[in-house]
Amino acid sequence: MGEKLGLCRKRILVVFVILFILATMLRFNLCSGFSSFKVDGKVIFVPDNFSTIKEAVKAASDGDVIIVRDGVYFENIDVLKSVKIISENGPNSTVILADVINDNVFDIFSDNVTIFGFTIKGADVAAGIFLHYGISHCNISNNIITENLYGIRLTTASNNVISGNTVANNTYGIVLDSYSRENTISRNLIEGNVHGLYLKESFGNKIYLNCFLSEENAYSSDSTNIWNTPQKVNYFYKNKSFTSFLGNFWNDYGGEDLNGDGIGDQPYNISLSDTDEYPLMGLFKNNTILLVDLFPPVVEFVNITPSSPEPNEAIKIIAYITDRGSGVNKTILWYSTNYEPWIPIEMVQSNGYWVAVIPGQPEGTDIEFYIEVFDNQGNVARSHVYFLTVSTTYHSSPNPSNGAFGAALAVIALLILISLAFLGFIGSRGQESTTFQSWQTSSQRSEDRDSTQLKETVNFDKKLPLEVPKLSEEDKNILFELESEKSALEDLLRNLDEKLRLRKIDIKEYYELYKEYKRELYLIEKKLTEFKVKLGLRGALRCMVCGLEIRSGEDIVFCRYCNSPAHREHLLEWLHIKGICPYCRHPLREHDLL
């Protein structure tokens, strides 16, 4: 009898110790309300009893609990039994990295599986946790699931619980597809994913009290689900008590809360059949909606006075800035002259606007500036970059004694112009009859002249309308090298803007690269201008056939006689018809082109 009593006491003690260990392990529970586990079988420790989680699962039986101690485990785990896999001290202490990146970290093939308290990552082309076809009554709670193709994926799965997880920085955060139904997704932080919650052909899933902070928060196709709590909830908002159904918090929700109950007055539309009717104005925690400012300020418009400043004239910048959350704390105007380092000026609020003054600059100075705004919760916004150039002015002598002399010169010049115009008119009338008489004869010969144009003698004594400098081969190479560098930098700036638009680069890195490229472009353009002036060129090189600017990389040729440039295709077409240079009128063949 005594032996039986002692054995009974030992068994009771063992059960008590196991329950005590489980209760201690679950002290890190975040927000799912998960406070205890039912132990139907034995308890297995990793790495005490088995060195890997995979080995422990393989050796376990239905109902067993596998407790994983702190550490980093490189594994892909197939779960074919109804077991509970629990970390000892939570997701910050127990990390499971995919050993094979194209395989799921957890492949769950059995019902009634629990995954609790892990960081799960590294399945670059697979899922962190994958519940396969027909799986039900599993519990995925209090995990950090990050840097996978799919964070959590359910396919034709039902009646599972996904609660209290942080699902962050995956391509797809949580996916329900292929008629997944009646699953509960609640109290999860779903942030930084390309697609937060992705639903396809899934119905009757209950989705509530989640916090969505992803690029695309939710996508729903051929699906109808429930986006609020099953029952009304008693809660607090701004120290007031309310009772209502509660939905989810969406960082891109644009509605208002005019009655101040913490619930948006307009629904959050996900698709035609999926709508959150009770969108929250803050995070839900401990039965309280916490007002959290996740929205950066907005620079609504900027006024520049004057828009074309004169030399040494101060430039007043006025900005209208709004913030839908905690309010604007500080505003800084950053400006740069001739692409030198940025200079900050703290803007001052005046009559609802933010004002700063850029000091006057010398003539011809290139000025760029942008506005950086901080709200009281630390959110930051930056405006576009604005550009302006200080005007170049030309000053005449202020000596008043020159006034009468200048007026007299103006009168004489005007009389000369009138006389020349009158003489030109008389001359043109005198030639009119001769021109009319010769028109018929010349028109009859026009077809023959076109066919024999290449044989006609060109009058080289005719003065060209503009002197075109002849370029040496070395000059051409330098010129086009500079043009190529300019074109390459312009391409880099365009690509940089596109990266910013697609959010492939953060704003700080954008402005650093932008500043570097713009300064290089400024120096190249300055060098190119100086070189063109030295060669006697004015402005951009233009095709002498089409008149358009010639850009770097285009197939161009030069006339060997006047050195004028043209697009090769345009000039060859011209020569096929005319046979002469369109600029200097010299007979020209394809082999004469440089």
DAFENGI-V611598 format. One record per pair of residues at least 4 apart in sequence whose C-alpha atoms are under 7 Angstrom apart, sorted by the first residue. I is the first residue (numbers start at 1). GAP is how many residues later the second one is. If there is no record, write none. Layout:
i=<I I>
gap=<GAP GAP>
//
This chain:
i=<1 2 3 4 5 6 7 8 9 10 11 12 13 14 15 16 17 18 19 20 21 22 23 23 25 25 26 28 29 29 30 30 31 31 32 32 32 39 39 39 40 40 41 41 42 42 43 43 43 44 44 44 44 45 45 45 45 45 46 46 46 46 46 46 46 47 47 47 50 50 52 53 54 54 55 56 57 60 61 62 62 62 63 63 64 64 65 65 65 66 66 66 67 67 67 67 68 68 68 69 69 69 70 70 70 70 71 71 71 72 72 72 73 73 73 74 74 74 74 75 75 75 75 75 76 76 76 76 76 76 76 77 77 77 78 78 78 79 79 79 79 80 80 80 81 82 82 82 82 83 83 84 84 84 85 85 85 86 86 86 87 87 87 87 89 90 90 90 91 91 91 91 91 91 92 94 94 95 95 95 96 96 96 97 97 97 98 98 98 98 101 101 101 101 101 102 102 102 102 103 103 104 104 104 104 104 104 105 105 105 105 106 106 106 107 107 107 108 108 108 109 109 109 110 111 111 111 111 112 112 112 113 113 114 114 114 115 115 115 116 116 116 116 117 117 117 118 118 119 119 119 120 120 120 120 121 121 121 121 121 122 122 123 123 123 123 124 124 124 125 125 126 126 126 127 127 127 127 127 127 128 128 128 128 128 129 129 129 130 130 130 131 131 131 131 131 132 132 132 133 133 133 134 134 134 135 135 136 136 136 136 137 137 138 138 139 139 139 140 140 140 141 141 141 141 142 142 142 143 143 144 144 144 145 145 145 145 146 146 146 146 146 147 147 148 148 149 149 149 150 150 150 150 150 151 151 151 151 151 152 152 152 153 153 153 154 154 154 154 155 155 155 155 156 156 156 156 157 157 158 158 158 158 159 159 159 160 160 161 161 161 162 162 162 163 163 163 163 164 164 164 165 165 166 166 166 167 167 167 167 168 168 168 168 168 169 169 169 170 170 171 171 171 172 172 172 172 173 173 173 173 173 174 174 174 175 175 175 176 176 176 176 176 177 177 177 177 178 178 178 179 179 179 180 180 181 181 181 181 182 182 182 182 183 183 184 184 184 185 185 185 186 186 186 186 187 187 187 188 188 189 189 189 190 190 190 190 190 191 191 191 191 192 192 192 193 193 194 194 194 195 195 195 195 195 196 196 196 196 196 197 197 197 198 198 198 199 199 199 199 200 200 200 200 201 201 201 202 202 203 203 203 204 204 204 205 205 206 206 206 207 207 207 208 208 208 208 208 209 209 209 209 210 210 211 211 211 211 212 212 212 212 213 213 213 218 219 220 220 220 223 224 224 225 227 227 227 228 228 228 228 228 229 229 229 231 232 232 232 233 233 233 234 234 234 235 235 235 235 235 236 236 236 236 236 236 237 237 237 237 237 237 242 245 246 246 247 247 247 247 247 248 248 249 249 249 249 249 251 253 255 255 255 256 256 257 257 257 257 262 262 262 263 263 263 263 264 264 264 264 267 267 267 267 267 268 268 268 268 269 269 269 270 270 271 281 282 282 282 282 283 283 283 283 284 284 284 285 293 293 293 295 295 295 296 296 296 296 296 297 297 297 297 297 297 297 297 298 298 298 298 299 299 299 299 299 300 300 300 301 301 302 302 302 302 303 303 303 304 304 304 304 305 305 305 306 308 308 308 309 309 309 309 310 310 311 311 311 311 311 311 312 312 312 313 313 314 314 314 314 315 315 315 315 316 316 316 317 317 317 318 318 318 318 319 319 319 320 320 323 323 326 326 326 327 327 328 328 328 329 329 329 330 330 330 331 331 331 331 331 332 332 332 332 332 332 332 333 333 333 333 333 333 333 333 334 334 334 334 334 334 334 335 335 335 335 335 335 336 336 336 336 336 336 336 337 337 337 337 338 338 338 339 339 339 345 347 347 347 348 348 348 349 349 349 350 350 361 363 363 363 364 364 364 364 365 365 366 366 366 367 367 367 368 368 368 368 369 369 369 370 370 370 370 370 371 371 372 372 372 373 373 373 374 374 374 374 375 375 402 403 404 405 406 407 408 409 410 411 412 413 414 415 416 417 418 419 420 421 422 423 424 425 426 427 428 431 432 433 434 435 438 439 440 441 442 445 446 447 448 449 452 454 454 458 458 464 468 468 469 469 470 470 471 471 471 472 473 474 475 476 477 478 479 480 480 481 482 482 482 483 483 484 484 485 486 486 486 486 487 487 488 489 489 489 490 491 492 493 493 493 494 495 496 497 498 499 499 499 500 500 505 505 506 507 508 509 510 511 512 513 514 515 516 517 518 519 520 521 522 523 524 525 526 527 528 529 530 531 532 532 532 533 533 540 541 541 542 542 542 542 542 543 543 543 543 543 543 543 544 544 544 544 544 545 545 545 545 550 555 555 556 556 556 556 557 557 557 557 557 557 558 558 558 558 558 558 559 559 559 559 559 560 560 560 562 566 567 568 569 570 571 572 573 574 575 575 579 579 579 580 580 580 580 581 581 581 581 588>
gap=<4 4 4 4 4 4 4 4 4 4 4 4 4 4 4 4 4 4 4 4 4 4 4 13 63 64 9 62 5 113 112 134 133 156 131 132 155 24 25 26 23 24 22 23 22 23 21 22 23 5 21 22 23 4 5 21 22 23 4 5 6 7 21 22 23 4 5 22 5 6 4 4 4 23 4 4 22 4 20 19 20 21 19 20 19 20 18 19 20 18 19 20 18 19 20 21 18 19 20 18 19 25 18 19 23 24 22 23 24 22 23 24 22 23 24 22 23 24 25 21 22 23 24 30 22 23 24 27 28 29 30 28 29 30 28 29 30 28 29 30 31 28 29 30 29 28 29 30 31 30 31 29 30 31 29 30 31 29 30 31 7 29 30 31 4 4 27 28 4 26 27 28 52 53 27 24 25 23 24 25 23 24 25 23 24 25 7 23 24 25 21 22 23 24 25 21 22 23 24 20 23 19 22 23 24 25 26 18 22 23 24 22 23 24 22 23 24 22 23 24 22 23 26 25 24 25 26 27 24 25 26 25 26 24 25 26 24 25 26 24 25 26 27 24 25 26 25 26 24 25 26 8 24 25 26 7 24 25 26 27 25 26 4 5 25 26 23 24 25 23 24 22 23 24 21 22 23 24 25 26 17 20 22 23 24 22 23 24 22 23 24 4 22 23 24 26 22 23 25 22 23 24 22 23 24 22 23 21 22 23 24 22 23 22 23 21 22 23 21 22 23 21 22 23 24 21 22 23 22 23 21 22 23 6 21 22 23 5 21 22 23 24 22 23 22 23 21 22 23 20 21 22 23 24 16 19 21 22 23 21 22 23 21 22 23 21 22 23 26 21 22 23 25 21 22 23 24 23 24 22 23 24 25 22 23 24 23 24 22 23 24 22 23 24 22 23 24 25 22 23 24 23 24 22 23 24 6 22 23 24 5 22 23 24 25 22 23 24 23 24 22 23 24 21 22 23 24 17 20 22 23 24 22 23 24 22 23 24 4 22 23 24 26 22 23 24 25 22 23 24 22 23 24 22 23 21 22 23 24 21 22 23 24 22 23 21 22 23 21 22 23 21 22 23 24 21 22 23 22 23 21 22 23 6 21 22 23 24 5 21 22 23 21 22 23 21 22 20 21 22 19 20 21 22 23 16 18 20 21 22 20 21 22 20 21 22 20 21 22 24 20 21 22 23 20 21 22 21 22 20 21 22 20 21 22 20 21 19 20 21 19 20 21 19 20 21 39 40 37 38 39 75 38 39 37 38 39 72 5 37 38 39 4 37 38 52 51 50 51 54 50 49 50 49 20 48 49 17 18 19 48 50 16 17 18 14 11 12 13 10 11 12 8 9 10 6 7 8 52 53 4 5 6 51 52 53 4 24 25 51 52 53 19 33 32 34 29 30 31 32 33 31 32 30 31 32 33 34 43 15 9 10 11 8 9 5 6 7 8 18 19 27 15 16 17 18 14 15 16 17 8 9 10 11 12 7 8 9 11 5 6 7 4 5 4 10 7 8 9 10 6 7 8 9 4 5 6 4 32 33 84 29 30 84 27 79 83 84 85 24 25 26 31 76 78 83 84 23 24 25 83 20 21 22 23 84 20 21 22 18 19 15 16 17 18 14 15 16 11 12 13 14 10 11 12 9 81 82 83 4 6 81 82 80 81 49 50 51 52 79 80 48 49 50 47 48 43 44 45 46 42 43 44 45 40 41 42 38 39 40 35 36 37 38 34 35 36 33 34 4 5 49 50 51 48 49 46 47 48 45 46 47 43 44 45 15 16 41 42 43 12 13 14 15 39 40 41 11 12 13 14 36 37 38 39 8 9 10 11 35 36 37 7 8 9 33 34 35 4 5 6 7 31 32 33 28 29 30 31 27 28 29 176 179 180 11 7 8 9 6 7 8 4 5 6 4 5 4 27 28 29 25 26 27 28 24 25 22 23 24 20 21 22 17 18 19 20 16 17 18 12 13 14 15 16 11 12 9 10 11 7 8 9 4 5 6 7 4 5 4 4 4 4 4 4 4 4 4 4 4 4 4 4 4 4 4 4 4 4 4 4 4 4 4 4 4 4 4 4 4 4 4 4 4 4 4 4 4 4 4 4 4 125 133 127 128 120 94 96 66 67 92 93 4 5 92 4 4 4 4 4 4 4 4 4 72 4 4 42 46 4 69 4 68 4 4 35 38 39 4 65 4 4 28 32 4 4 4 4 21 24 4 4 4 4 4 4 5 6 4 5 4 5 4 4 4 4 4 4 4 4 4 4 4 4 4 4 4 4 4 4 4 4 4 4 4 4 4 4 4 5 6 4 5 9 8 9 5 6 7 8 23 4 5 6 7 22 23 24 20 21 22 38 39 21 25 26 37 4 12 13 9 10 11 12 8 9 10 11 36 37 5 6 7 8 35 36 4 5 6 34 35 32 33 34 22 5 4 4 4 4 4 4 4 4 4 5 8 9 10 5 6 7 8 4 5 6 7 4>
//
